[in-house]
Amino acid sequence: MFLIREETQKDFGVDLRLELLLEESYASNYKIDVQVKDVKEAKRFNNDGSYSYQIKISTLNYLLNSINSLFIIYLEDRDIFLWEWCYIIRKYIEDNKVNVDNQNSISYRFIKKLDEQELQEIFSEVKSKYEKILTVDKNSILKNIKQNSSDLNISVDSIVTKYNLKIIYDYLIKKKQLGVLTVLTLYGIDELLYALENGIMTTRLAEGIKQFLI
């Protein structure tokens, strides 16, 4: 299901990049950033069967800059991989109101085992996210003036992005200025609403918002 590329520079937190293979092993350019940590001896599990691991806040923040990112730990003595989406870890921080400004790391309980079924679910979720991006791009009027290649995706389905875009959306509706953003971005109204409602940030949308705020 994936092409696996090892990152030679690991200082920032990405050890591997996975690329989805579509029908007939077609490389898709749909990518996942992965951080992998090794635990030689898993001494203690929690009562719910999860395993607690300390994650550096700086590493998590770096991984969250990617559209899709996974944090994986390998328990050597159990020969199992545990994993979680980085955006789910971020949601845990927000839901539990953890003040990450005053600490370098957080303890997260990993419970998902990386098996064939979980890999299929990861594959399906990433494929779905990228297809949302393409839904916006396919009908873009920039296609008609041959400038669509300049419109790059920045993030999709990010909790932080969704939250910020909702604030912008509510403000535009209140001020009745949504049409102004369509002019600045060259998106149709349906495309713009789709991007705002689904947390899709593109270079065009980011530039349009910047011009609007200025």
C-alpha positions as CSV (number, residue, x, y, z in Angstrom):
1,M,0.0,0.0,0.0
2,F,2.9,2.4,0.6
3,L,6.3,3.4,-0.7
4,I,8.6,3.9,2.3
5,R,11.3,6.5,2.2
6,E,13.7,7.0,5.1
7,E,14.6,10.6,5.9
8,T,18.4,11.0,6.2
9,Q,18.1,14.2,8.3
10,K,16.1,13.4,11.4
11,D,16.9,16.4,13.6
12,F,13.4,17.8,13.2
13,G,11.3,14.7,14.0
14,V,10.5,13.0,10.7
15,D,12.1,9.5,10.3
16,L,10.1,8.2,7.4
17,R,7.8,9.4,4.6
18,L,5.2,7.1,3.3
19,E,3.6,7.5,-0.1
20,L,0.3,5.9,-1.0
21,L,0.3,3.4,-3.9
22,L,-2.9,3.5,-5.8
23,E,-4.3,1.1,-8.4
24,E,-1.6,-0.9,-10.2
25,S,1.1,0.4,-7.8
26,Y,0.7,3.9,-9.1
27,A,2.7,6.4,-7.0
28,S,0.2,9.0,-5.8
29,N,2.3,11.8,-4.2
30,Y,-0.2,11.3,-1.2
31,K,2.3,11.4,1.7
32,I,2.5,10.7,5.4
33,D,5.3,12.0,7.7
34,V,6.2,9.5,10.4
35,Q,8.2,9.7,13.7
36,V,9.3,6.3,15.0
37,K,10.5,5.7,18.6
38,D,12.0,2.5,19.9
39,V,11.3,1.2,23.4
40,K,13.6,-1.7,24.3
41,E,11.6,-2.8,27.3
42,A,8.0,-1.9,28.0
43,K,8.0,-2.2,31.7
44,R,4.5,-1.1,32.6
45,F,1.1,-0.9,30.8
46,N,-1.9,1.1,32.0
47,N,-5.0,-0.7,33.3
48,D,-6.8,0.0,30.0
49,G,-4.1,-1.8,28.0
50,S,-2.5,1.4,26.7
51,Y,1.2,2.3,27.0
52,S,2.3,5.8,28.1
53,Y,5.1,7.5,26.2
54,Q,6.6,11.0,26.6
55,I,6.4,13.0,23.4
56,K,8.4,16.2,22.9
57,I,6.2,19.2,22.2
58,S,8.7,20.6,19.7
59,T,8.6,17.3,17.7
60,L,4.8,17.2,17.8
61,N,4.5,20.8,16.6
62,Y,6.9,20.0,13.7
63,L,4.9,17.0,12.7
64,L,1.6,18.9,12.8
65,N,2.9,21.1,10.0
66,S,2.3,18.1,7.7
67,I,-1.1,17.3,6.2
68,N,-0.8,13.8,7.6
69,S,1.6,12.7,10.3
70,L,1.9,9.6,12.5
71,F,3.7,9.0,15.8
72,I,4.7,5.4,16.2
73,I,6.5,3.6,19.0
74,Y,8.0,0.1,18.7
75,L,8.0,-2.1,21.8
76,E,11.0,-4.4,21.2
77,D,10.3,-6.9,23.9
78,R,6.6,-7.3,22.8
79,D,7.5,-7.0,19.1
80,I,4.5,-4.6,18.5
81,F,4.0,-1.2,17.0
82,L,1.7,1.3,18.7
83,W,0.6,4.4,16.8
84,E,-1.6,7.5,16.7
85,W,-2.4,10.4,14.4
86,C,-0.5,13.5,15.5
87,Y,-3.7,15.6,15.2
88,I,-5.4,13.3,17.6
89,I,-2.6,13.8,20.1
90,R,-3.0,17.5,19.6
91,K,-6.8,17.2,20.2
92,Y,-6.0,15.3,23.4
93,I,-3.9,18.3,24.6
94,E,-6.6,20.8,23.8
95,D,-9.5,18.7,25.3
96,N,-7.6,18.3,28.5
97,K,-6.4,21.9,28.5
98,V,-2.8,20.9,28.9
99,N,-0.5,24.0,29.2
100,V,2.3,23.0,26.8
101,D,3.9,26.4,27.3
102,N,5.3,25.3,30.6
103,Q,6.6,21.9,29.7
104,N,8.8,20.3,27.1
105,S,6.8,17.0,26.7
106,I,3.5,15.4,27.4
107,S,2.6,11.8,28.3
108,Y,0.2,10.2,25.8
109,R,-1.4,6.8,26.1
110,F,-0.9,4.7,22.9
111,I,-3.4,1.9,22.5
112,K,-3.7,1.4,18.7
113,K,-1.7,-1.6,17.4
114,L,-0.3,-1.2,13.9
115,D,-1.6,-4.2,12.1
116,E,-2.9,-4.8,8.5
117,Q,-6.4,-3.5,9.3
118,E,-5.0,-0.3,10.9
119,L,-2.8,0.2,7.9
120,Q,-5.8,0.0,5.6
121,E,-7.6,2.5,7.7
122,I,-4.7,4.9,7.6
123,F,-4.5,4.4,3.8
124,S,-8.2,5.2,3.4
125,E,-8.2,8.3,5.6
126,V,-5.2,9.8,3.8
127,K,-6.7,9.0,0.4
128,S,-9.9,10.7,1.4
129,K,-8.1,13.8,2.6
130,Y,-6.2,14.3,-0.6
131,E,-9.4,13.6,-2.7
132,K,-11.0,16.5,-0.8
133,I,-8.2,18.7,-2.0
134,L,-8.5,17.6,-5.5
135,T,-12.3,18.2,-5.4
136,V,-11.5,21.9,-4.8
137,D,-8.7,22.0,-7.4
138,K,-10.5,20.2,-10.2
139,N,-13.2,22.8,-10.6
140,S,-11.0,25.8,-9.9
141,I,-11.4,28.6,-12.4
142,L,-7.6,28.9,-12.2
143,K,-7.6,25.8,-14.5
144,N,-9.1,28.0,-17.2
145,I,-6.2,30.5,-17.1
146,K,-3.6,27.8,-16.6
147,Q,-2.4,28.9,-13.1
148,N,-3.6,26.0,-11.0
149,S,-0.1,24.7,-10.5
150,S,0.5,27.7,-8.2
151,D,-2.3,26.6,-5.8
152,L,-0.6,24.3,-3.3
153,N,-2.3,22.7,-0.4
154,I,-1.0,23.7,3.0
155,S,-3.1,21.6,5.3
156,V,-6.3,19.7,5.4
157,D,-8.4,18.4,8.3
158,S,-6.1,20.0,10.8
159,I,-7.9,20.8,14.1
160,V,-6.1,24.2,14.4
161,T,-6.7,25.1,10.7
162,K,-10.4,24.2,11.0
163,Y,-10.7,26.3,14.1
164,N,-9.0,29.3,12.6
165,L,-11.0,29.1,9.3
166,K,-14.3,28.9,11.2
167,I,-13.4,32.2,12.9
168,I,-12.6,33.7,9.5
169,Y,-15.8,32.3,8.0
170,D,-18.0,33.6,10.9
171,Y,-16.4,37.0,10.6
172,L,-16.9,37.2,6.8
173,I,-20.6,36.2,7.2
174,K,-21.1,38.7,9.9
175,K,-19.6,41.5,7.8
176,K,-21.1,40.2,4.6
177,Q,-17.7,40.1,3.0
178,L,-17.6,36.6,1.7
179,G,-17.7,37.8,-1.9
180,V,-14.6,39.9,-1.4
181,L,-12.6,36.7,-0.5
182,T,-13.9,35.0,-3.6
183,V,-12.4,37.9,-5.7
184,L,-9.1,37.8,-3.8
185,T,-8.7,34.0,-4.1
186,L,-10.3,33.5,-7.5
187,Y,-12.3,30.6,-6.0
188,G,-16.0,30.2,-6.9
189,I,-18.3,30.6,-3.9
190,D,-19.0,26.8,-3.7
191,E,-15.2,26.1,-3.7
192,L,-14.5,28.7,-1.1
193,L,-17.2,27.5,1.2
194,Y,-16.0,23.9,0.8
195,A,-12.5,24.9,1.7
196,L,-13.6,26.9,4.8
197,E,-16.0,24.3,6.1
198,N,-13.6,21.4,5.6
199,G,-10.5,23.0,7.0
200,I,-8.6,23.1,3.7
201,M,-5.9,25.8,3.6
202,T,-4.3,26.4,0.2
203,T,-1.7,29.0,-0.9
204,R,-4.4,30.9,-2.7
205,L,-6.7,31.0,0.2
206,A,-3.9,32.0,2.6
207,E,-2.8,34.8,0.3
208,G,-6.5,35.9,-0.1
209,I,-7.0,36.0,3.6
210,K,-3.8,38.0,4.1
211,Q,-4.8,40.6,1.5
212,F,-8.3,40.8,3.1
213,L,-6.9,41.4,6.6
214,I,-4.5,44.0,5.3
